Amino acid sequence: VSIPPPEARLESQELSQRVQGVLDDMPLPLREILLLAYFQRLSYLQIADELEIPLGTVKSRLHSAVATFARKWKLIAETDVS
C-alpha cells in the first residue's frame, strides 16, 4: 500500500478550496450547471429536466460556465505567480 506524503494531502485540500472559491464566486445559474454536469455527471437532458429549462439553454449556460470558470481560474493562477 502506497501512502502519499503529507504535503500531497495539503495540496489536494488547497486545490479543492480554490475550486470551491471560484465556484462560489460564479453566478448561481452558471455554478449549478457546472455542478450538475461535472460533479454529478448528469447528461444535458437530465440537467434540462432537473432545472426545468430547454436543452439549448443547458448547452449555452454550460459553455458560459466553463469559460467563466477558466477565466477566474487563470486570474488565480496569475496572482499566485506574482
Protein Blocks (a to p, Z undefined) as FASTA:
>chain_A
ZZddfklmmmmmmmmmmmmmmmmmpcfklmmmmmmmmmnopafklmmmmnopafklmmmm
mmmmmmmmmmmmmmmmmmmmZZ
